[in-house]
Amino acid sequence: MIPKEQCYGVIVVYKSVENLFLILQQYDEPIFKGSWTFPKGHHEGNETPKETALRELEEETGITEIELLDLSLIMHEEYKIIKHEKQRLKVNDYFIGFVKDQKVKIQENEISAYKWASYEEAIKTFQYETRKETLKKAKEYLSEYESRK
């Protein structure tokens, strides 16, 4: 059985004329260095997935005020990676949340850049198909969510 590496994060949305998504460029991880992603990370101690996602969001972006949507809804992605010469299953689960402003203070030892991107820009920016699929699912959910309001 392949060892699993589990991460939790948040797909951060700023409502403007259109939804803008916060995406981060990874700096520290050799496997994914330079690739774009959503804020996420590994759990610590007895944290719940929500606690992990919110802690990682604050650490990587400085964002502390966010309105998470349906907590039972998690955008899920998984793929295989080679880490320390061993294959692992990387699993990322994301909550979706809205912020009221675009203030971001990146964690410079892990994140090299950030941007608020439209859906189209984010799709073009992401290198990995799994990340694009996660964004597509999030966009579909947001369309349904906004039509119910």
Backbone torsions as a table, in degrees:
resi	resn	phi	psi	omega
1	MET	NA	138.0	-178.9
2	ILE	-78.3	131.2	176.3
3	PRO	-62.5	144.8	-177.0
4	LYS	-105.4	137.7	175.6
5	GLU	-115.2	109.8	-173.5
6	GLN	-101.3	131.8	174.8
7	CYS	-129.1	154.4	176.5
8	TYR	-128.6	144.9	-179.0
9	GLY	-156.7	-170.9	-177.9
10	VAL	-132.7	133.8	168.3
11	ILE	-89.1	108.5	-173.3
12	VAL	-91.8	129.3	-176.4
13	VAL	-122.8	133.1	172.6
14	TYR	-113.6	121.0	-177.5
15	LYS	-82.3	119.3	178.0
16	SER	-129.6	-146.1	172.6
17	VAL	-58.1	-36.9	172.9
18	GLU	-133.4	164.0	177.3
19	ASN	-68.1	133.2	173.9
20	LEU	-111.8	138.7	-177.2
21	PHE	-108.8	135.4	176.3
22	LEU	-83.5	120.1	177.2
23	ILE	-123.6	147.2	-174.5
24	LEU	-121.0	143.5	174.9
25	GLN	-98.1	123.7	-176.7
26	GLN	-73.2	142.7	-178.5
27	TYR	-115.0	-42.3	-166.2
28	ASP	-89.7	-28.9	-172.8
29	GLU	-81.5	115.5	-176.2
30	PRO	-56.3	-36.3	-177.2
31	ILE	-65.1	-40.7	-172.9
32	PHE	-113.2	14.3	-175.6
33	LYS	-52.2	127.4	178.9
34	GLY	89.0	-9.9	-179.7
35	SER	-82.9	157.9	-177.9
36	TRP	-100.4	144.2	-175.2
37	THR	-154.4	-176.4	171.1
38	PHE	-98.9	159.7	175.9
39	PRO	-60.4	129.5	-179.0
40	LYS	-166.4	167.1	176.0
41	GLY	-178.7	179.5	-177.6
42	HIS	-81.2	150.4	178.4
43	HIS	-75.6	157.6	177.7
44	GLU	-124.5	135.3	176.2
45	GLY	56.4	-129.7	-177.2
46	ASN	-100.9	26.7	-179.7
47	GLU	-61.1	146.9	170.0
48	THR	-80.7	164.4	175.1
49	PRO	-55.1	-41.8	179.7
50	LYS	-63.2	-44.9	179.7
51	GLU	-62.1	-41.5	178.2
52	THR	-62.4	-48.0	-178.2
53	ALA	-59.4	-44.8	-178.4
54	LEU	-69.8	-38.3	177.6
55	ARG	-64.3	-47.2	179.4
56	GLU	-62.7	-38.8	177.4
57	LEU	-59.5	-47.2	179.8
58	GLU	-64.9	-44.4	-179.3
59	GLU	-61.6	-44.9	-173.8
60	GLU	-82.5	-25.7	-172.7
61	THR	-128.4	-12.8	-175.4
62	GLY	78.9	0.2	-177.7
63	ILE	-78.9	124.7	177.9
64	THR	-118.8	-20.4	-179.2
65	GLU	-107.3	111.2	-179.1
66	ILE	-150.6	142.0	176.9
67	GLU	-101.4	103.4	178.4
68	LEU	-75.5	139.4	176.7
69	LEU	-82.8	-171.0	-178.4
70	ASP	-30.9	109.0	-175.1
71	LEU	-71.0	-15.8	176.7
72	SER	-80.4	-15.6	179.8
73	LEU	-87.4	123.0	176.3
74	ILE	-132.7	129.5	172.9
75	MET	-79.6	129.6	-170.9
76	HIS	-119.4	136.2	172.5
77	GLU	-142.0	147.1	176.2
78	GLU	-149.2	149.7	-179.4
79	TYR	-162.4	163.2	-179.6
80	LYS	-94.7	142.0	176.5
81	ILE	-133.2	162.5	171.9
82	ILE	-110.2	120.1	-179.6
83	LYS	-133.8	128.2	-176.5
84	HIS	53.8	41.9	177.3
85	GLU	64.2	16.9	177.6
86	LYS	-127.0	142.6	178.6
87	GLN	-76.4	139.4	177.7
88	ARG	-136.2	155.5	173.0
89	LEU	-97.9	116.0	179.8
90	LYS	-93.0	123.6	-179.2
91	VAL	-122.4	122.8	177.7
92	ASN	-119.1	126.4	176.0
93	ASP	-118.2	130.4	-174.9
94	TYR	-121.2	140.5	166.0
95	PHE	-91.5	165.5	175.1
96	ILE	-116.7	137.1	179.7
97	GLY	-149.2	154.1	178.2
98	PHE	-103.7	140.7	172.2
99	VAL	-113.2	157.4	-178.2
100	LYS	-92.5	-17.4	177.6
101	ASP	-141.8	174.3	-175.0
102	GLN	-105.6	21.1	179.7
103	LYS	-70.6	128.7	179.4
104	VAL	-139.4	136.5	172.9
105	LYS	-127.6	102.8	-173.1
106	ILE	-73.9	151.7	174.6
107	GLN	-82.7	100.6	-168.1
108	GLU	-63.9	-24.4	179.7
109	ASN	-81.2	-8.1	177.5
110	GLU	-120.9	-29.8	-173.2
111	ILE	-117.8	128.8	-179.6
112	SER	-95.5	-23.1	-179.2
113	ALA	-162.3	163.4	174.2
114	TYR	-144.5	161.2	171.0
115	LYS	-157.6	152.2	171.9
116	TRP	-92.5	115.0	-172.2
117	ALA	-119.8	142.3	170.4
118	SER	-66.4	167.4	178.1
119	TYR	-55.6	-48.5	-177.1
120	GLU	-61.5	-42.7	-179.5
121	GLU	-66.6	-41.5	179.9
122	ALA	-63.6	-43.5	178.5
123	ILE	-57.7	-42.5	179.9
124	LYS	-70.4	-29.1	-175.8
125	THR	-79.7	-38.9	-178.2
126	PHE	-65.2	133.6	179.8
127	GLN	-86.7	-28.2	-171.4
128	TYR	-102.0	136.6	-178.4
129	GLU	-61.1	-37.1	179.9
130	THR	-61.1	-39.1	179.4
131	ARG	-67.8	-40.1	177.4
132	LYS	-62.0	-41.9	178.9
133	GLU	-63.8	-39.9	178.3
134	THR	-62.3	-44.0	178.6
135	LEU	-63.4	-41.0	178.2
136	LYS	-60.4	-43.6	178.5
137	LYS	-63.5	-41.3	179.4
138	ALA	-63.6	-42.1	179.4
139	LYS	-62.7	-43.2	178.3
140	GLU	-61.3	-45.1	179.0
141	TYR	-61.4	-44.1	-179.3
142	LEU	-63.6	-37.4	177.5
143	SER	-63.1	-44.6	177.7
144	GLU	-64.5	-43.9	-179.3
145	TYR	-59.8	-45.6	-178.3
146	GLU	-70.8	-30.0	179.2
147	SER	-74.1	-21.7	178.1
148	ARG	-81.5	-17.1	-175.5
149	LYS	-74.5	NA	NA
